[in-house]
Amino acid sequence: MSPEEKFEVLVDEFTGRPGITPPGATGGFGRSALRAQGRIFAMFVRGQLVLKLPKARVDELVEGGHGVRFDANKGTPMKEWLALDAGSRQPWSALAEEALEFVGKR
């Protein structure tokens, strides 16, 4: 399954939950994002799943070779955003659940 298809499955899984806004509901930055109460928790950017997670969790996943810190083309990788490597075996759904929980606590 391609990364695009995997993201569509993820969108289908989360859409319909209370407070979740699917991609395409907004414009500009984050137009490809899943949002919870207006806050982005997962998005598809440049062919990668990008997730908002606690810095320690991002550190752990980066050190494990599962991705890199997301850079929104501003030259500075973001501490709480992971761009998951397409070859990572980390389950997208479980990571998105972690991201949703993290964003919901803020």
C-alpha positions in Angstrom: 0.0 0.0 0.0 1.4 3.4 -0.9 1.9 6.1 1.8 -1.0 8.1 0.2 -3.3 5.1 0.5 -2.2 4.5 4.1 -3.0 8.1 5.0 -6.4 7.8 3.4 -7.1 4.7 5.6 -6.0 6.7 8.6 -8.3 9.6 7.7 -11.2 7.2 7.3 -10.4 5.7 10.7 -10.4 9.1 12.5 -13.1 11.0 10.6 -16.4 10.9 12.3 -15.0 10.9 15.8 -16.2 13.9 17.9 -14.1 17.0 17.4 -12.1 15.6 14.5 -11.8 17.6 11.3 -10.6 15.8 8.2 -8.1 17.1 5.6 -9.4 19.6 3.1 -11.7 21.4 5.6 -9.2 24.3 5.9 -6.8 26.0 3.6 -3.2 27.1 4.0 -0.8 25.3 6.3 -2.3 22.1 7.5 -4.8 21.7 4.7 -3.7 18.0 4.5 -4.1 17.6 8.3 -6.3 15.7 10.7 -7.3 18.1 13.5 -8.7 17.6 16.9 -10.6 20.6 18.3 -8.8 22.7 15.6 -5.3 21.4 16.5 -3.3 19.4 14.0 -2.2 16.0 15.2 -1.4 14.2 12.0 -0.9 15.3 8.4 0.5 14.1 5.1 3.4 16.3 3.8 5.7 15.6 0.9 4.8 11.9 0.9 5.3 11.4 4.7 3.0 11.0 7.7 3.8 13.8 10.1 2.7 13.6 13.7 2.7 15.9 16.7 4.2 13.9 19.6 6.0 14.7 22.9 9.6 15.7 22.3 10.8 12.6 24.2 8.7 10.3 22.0 10.0 12.1 18.8 13.6 11.7 20.2 12.9 7.9 20.8 11.5 7.4 17.3 14.3 9.4 15.6 17.0 7.5 17.5 15.3 4.2 16.5 15.6 5.2 12.8 11.8 5.6 12.3 11.9 9.1 11.0 13.3 12.6 11.4 12.1 15.8 13.0 9.7 17.5 10.6 11.1 20.7 8.9 8.3 22.9 7.5 10.9 24.3 5.0 12.0 27.0 7.4 15.4 25.4 8.1 14.7 24.4 11.7 13.4 20.9 12.5 10.5 21.0 14.9 11.0 19.3 18.3 7.5 17.9 18.7 6.9 16.9 15.1 8.0 13.6 13.5 8.1 12.9 9.8 7.8 9.1 9.8 10.0 7.3 7.4 8.0 5.4 4.7 9.9 2.3 5.5 9.3 2.3 9.2 7.3 -0.6 10.6 5.7 1.6 13.3 1.9 1.3 13.0 0.4 4.5 11.6 -2.9 4.1 13.5 -1.2 3.7 16.9 1.1 6.6 16.4 -1.9 8.8 15.3 -3.7 7.8 18.5 -0.6 8.9 20.5 -0.6 12.2 18.6 -4.3 12.7 19.2 -3.9 12.0 22.9 -0.9 14.4 23.1 -2.7 17.2 21.3 -5.8 16.7 23.4 -3.9 17.3 26.6 -2.7 20.7 25.6 
